[in-house]
Amino acid sequence: MTSSTPELLPGTLFLLVLRTLSAGPLHGYAIARRIKETSGELLTVEEGSLYPALNRMLVKGWLKAEWGLSESNRKARFYTLTRLGRKQLEQEDAEFRRMVRAIELVLDNA
């Protein structure tokens, strides 16, 4: 059975959120929308996954959050990458790219 949108690989949600926020502060809905747009509409992040992940990243000190108004003039929590979050982004990116290279080796040589 095939699906119209691929599932996120385990462990990639933090990477995608951190990378998305590296461009500047966004509220949760905007983060999900940006990931969907920049993936060519292939990746969808559900609220049930996104908000618990954002809370875990806040606890880890990778993000900070402030209340503000969204573009539709609604109260929203805006997330910003911290210095620790930028460092984590570098680590997550390097680990992911290393894993992709390893998978490509197997696919090309097995």
C-alpha positions in Angstrom: 0.0 0.0 0.0 1.4 3.4 -0.9 0.6 6.7 0.6 0.4 10.1 -1.0 2.8 11.7 1.6 5.8 10.0 3.0 6.1 9.6 6.8 8.8 11.5 8.6 11.7 9.3 9.5 12.1 8.9 13.3 14.2 11.6 14.7 13.8 14.0 11.8 11.1 16.3 13.3 13.6 18.1 15.6 15.9 18.6 12.7 13.2 20.0 10.4 11.8 22.3 13.1 15.3 23.6 14.1 16.2 24.2 10.5 12.9 26.0 9.8 13.4 28.3 12.9 17.0 29.1 11.8 15.4 31.6 9.4 13.7 33.4 12.2 10.8 33.2 14.8 7.6 31.5 13.8 4.4 30.3 15.6 3.5 26.6 15.5 1.1 26.7 12.6 3.6 28.7 10.5 6.3 26.1 11.3 4.1 23.3 10.0 3.1 25.3 6.9 6.8 26.3 6.1 7.9 22.6 6.4 5.1 21.6 4.0 5.8 24.4 1.5 9.6 23.9 1.5 9.2 20.2 1.0 7.2 20.7 -2.1 4.0 19.8 -0.3 5.4 16.3 0.5 5.9 16.5 4.2 3.1 17.2 6.6 3.7 17.8 10.3 0.6 17.1 12.4 -0.3 19.2 15.4 -0.2 16.1 17.6 3.5 15.6 16.8 4.6 19.3 16.4 3.5 20.8 19.7 4.9 18.0 22.0 8.1 18.3 20.0 8.2 22.1 20.5 7.6 21.6 24.2 10.4 19.1 24.4 12.8 21.5 22.6 11.8 24.3 25.0 12.6 22.0 28.0 16.0 21.1 26.4 16.8 24.8 26.0 16.9 24.7 22.2 14.1 27.1 21.8 12.6 30.1 23.6 9.0 31.2 23.2 7.1 34.5 23.4 3.5 35.3 23.0 2.6 37.6 20.1 0.0 38.2 17.4 -0.1 36.0 14.2 -0.6 37.4 10.8 -4.3 36.8 11.3 -4.2 38.9 14.5 -4.6 36.0 16.8 -2.6 35.3 19.9 0.1 32.8 19.1 3.3 31.5 20.7 6.3 32.4 18.6 9.4 30.1 18.8 13.0 31.2 18.4 16.2 29.2 18.2 18.6 29.7 21.1 22.3 29.5 20.9 22.1 25.9 22.2 19.4 25.2 19.6 21.8 26.4 16.8 24.5 24.1 18.1 22.0 21.2 18.2 20.9 22.0 14.7 24.5 21.6 13.5 24.8 18.3 15.3 21.4 17.0 14.1 22.2 18.1 10.5 25.6 16.4 10.5 24.2 13.1 11.9 21.3 13.1 9.4 23.6 13.7 6.4 26.0 11.0 7.7 23.0 8.5 7.9 21.8 9.5 4.4 25.3 8.8 3.0 25.4 5.4 4.7 22.0 4.5 3.3 23.0 5.6 -0.2 26.1 3.4 0.1 24.0 0.4 0.9 21.5 1.2 -1.9 24.2 1.7 -4.4 26.4 -1.2 -3.5 24.3 -4.0 -2.0 
